């Protein structure tokens, strides 16, 4: 027989703190944070930071940070180098699954594979996103040095060859104000960027050398649809030490042959 002084088992459990969220509350809060981040991707505002989200949802910053970290671990969100949050790779993959981008990637994948085989470098397909270049397909080359998965990575327009294509052909607007300096070689003034975009339009292709990351070179060409509109861009990238000016010229010719002459109807 139990001692008369024994307490019921239920009373031994610690009562939840008034400030400690239950499991359901945590799920609700995490869901609300995710919705805010997704909404920022379809609006013209800036992607939110921890402090902004904490204020918006009236949460302690520590709680907000903990919930965001959980969402990030699951691939539902990702943060850029400035600490701002964007939809993560799981969300972007799902968003593309039933849309035209999936068909576009399927149609152009053989071209990416051919260019990767011919150049030995990483080849990417991208479309214009709301805030950043949206890389939707990639084929790795035969080199290990310089190989990296770019899909789902927020890439700024002004510091990428793909982004320069979209800005040069009017697919997306030139960012206003001072441009983010990613490396000492990044174009950060409106004047220098506009001059670069005029060069892109004249030559039909775009390049970066150490502008996004030091040691990275990339070349990009547009993909046109039957109405002569740029619907995507394809890039080849690799270490700057391997992609010399002569190599870049050779790669441009391979890309023109595979994609179609800039200004003509492309592969899409």
Residue pairs with C-beta under 8 A, 6 or more apart in sequence:
16 22
21 29
21 63
26 67
29 57
29 59
29 63
29 67
30 67
30 70
30 71
32 57
33 53
33 57
33 64
33 67
33 68
33 71
34 71
34 76
34 77
36 48
36 53
36 56
36 57
37 47
37 48
37 53
37 77
37 85
37 86
37 87
38 87
38 91
40 46
40 47
40 48
40 85
41 47
41 86
41 87
41 129
41 130
41 131
42 130
46 84
47 80
47 84
47 85
47 86
47 131
48 56
48 84
48 85
49 82
49 83
49 84
49 85
50 61
50 64
50 65
50 68
50 83
50 85
51 61
53 59
53 64
53 68
53 85
54 60
54 61
54 63
54 64
57 64
59 67
68 77
68 79
68 85
71 77
71 88
72 78
72 79
72 88
74 88
74 90
75 88
75 89
75 90
75 91
76 87
76 88
76 90
76 91
77 85
77 86
77 87
77 88
77 91
78 85
78 86
78 87
78 88
78 89
78 152
78 154
79 85
79 86
80 86
80 132
80 154
82 180
86 131
86 132
86 154
87 95
88 152
89 151
89 152
92 134
92 152
93 152
96 102
96 105
96 136
101 127
101 134
101 136
104 125
104 127
104 136
104 231
104 232
104 268
105 125
105 136
105 137
107 267
107 268
108 125
108 137
108 223
108 232
108 234
108 267
108 268
109 125
109 137
109 139
111 234
111 258
111 259
111 267
112 123
112 124
112 125
112 137
112 138
112 139
112 234
113 123
113 139
114 258
115 123
115 139
115 234
115 236
115 254
115 255
115 258
116 122
116 123
116 139
116 140
116 141
116 142
117 141
117 142
118 254
118 258
119 141
119 236
119 238
119 251
119 254
120 141
120 142
120 143
120 238
121 141
121 143
121 146
121 236
121 237
121 238
121 242
121 243
121 251
122 138
122 139
122 140
122 141
122 146
122 147
122 148
122 150
122 236
122 237
122 238
123 138
123 139
123 141
123 234
123 235
123 236
124 135
124 137
124 138
124 150
124 151
124 162
124 234
124 235
124 237
125 135
125 136
125 137
125 138
125 232
125 233
125 234
126 133
126 134
126 135
126 136
126 155
126 162
126 232
126 233
126 234
126 235
127 134
127 136
127 231
127 232
127 233
128 134
128 166
128 171
128 172
131 154
132 154
132 155
132 156
132 157
133 155
133 156
133 157
133 160
133 162
133 163
133 166
135 150
135 151
135 152
135 153
135 155
135 162
136 151
137 151
138 149
138 150
138 151
140 147
141 147
141 238
143 238
143 242
145 238
145 239
145 242
146 216
146 237
146 238
146 239
146 242
155 162
155 163
155 212
156 163
156 175
156 179
156 180
156 182
156 212
157 163
157 164
157 166
157 167
157 172
157 174
157 175
158 164
158 167
158 174
158 175
158 179
158 180
158 186
158 187
158 193
159 179
159 180
159 182
159 183
159 186
159 187
159 208
159 211
159 212
160 208
160 211
160 212
160 218
160 220
160 235
161 206
161 207
161 208
161 218
161 219
161 220
161 233
161 235
161 237
162 206
162 218
162 220
162 233
162 235
163 172
164 196
164 197
164 200
164 206
164 208
164 220
165 171
165 200
165 205
165 206
165 220
165 221
165 222
165 230
165 233
166 172
166 230
166 233
167 173
167 174
167 193
167 197
168 197
168 198
168 200
168 201
168 206
169 201
169 222
169 230
170 230
171 230
174 190
174 193
174 194
174 197
178 188
178 189
179 186
179 187
179 188
179 189
179 190
179 193
180 186
180 188
181 188
182 211
182 212
182 213
183 210
183 211
183 212
183 213
183 214
184 210
184 214
185 209
185 210
185 211
185 214
186 211
186 212
187 193
187 196
187 211
200 206
204 221
204 222
204 256
204 261
204 262
204 263
205 219
205 220
205 221
205 252
205 255
205 262
206 219
206 220
206 221
207 217
207 218
207 219
207 220
207 248
208 216
208 217
208 218
209 217
209 240
210 216
210 217
210 240
212 218
215 239
215 240
215 241
216 237
216 238
216 239
216 240
217 237
217 238
217 239
217 240
217 243
217 248
218 235
218 236
218 237
218 238
219 235
219 236
219 237
219 243
219 248
219 251
219 252
219 255
220 233
220 234
220 235
220 236
221 233
221 234
221 235
221 252
221 255
221 256
221 259
221 262
222 230
222 232
222 233
222 262
222 266
223 230
223 231
223 232
223 233
223 234
223 259
223 260
223 266
223 267
223 268
224 230
224 231
224 260
224 263
224 264
224 265
224 266
224 268
225 231
225 265
225 266
225 268
226 265
226 268
228 263
228 265
231 266
231 268
232 268
234 255
234 259
236 251
236 255
243 251
256 262
258 267
259 266
259 267
260 266
260 267
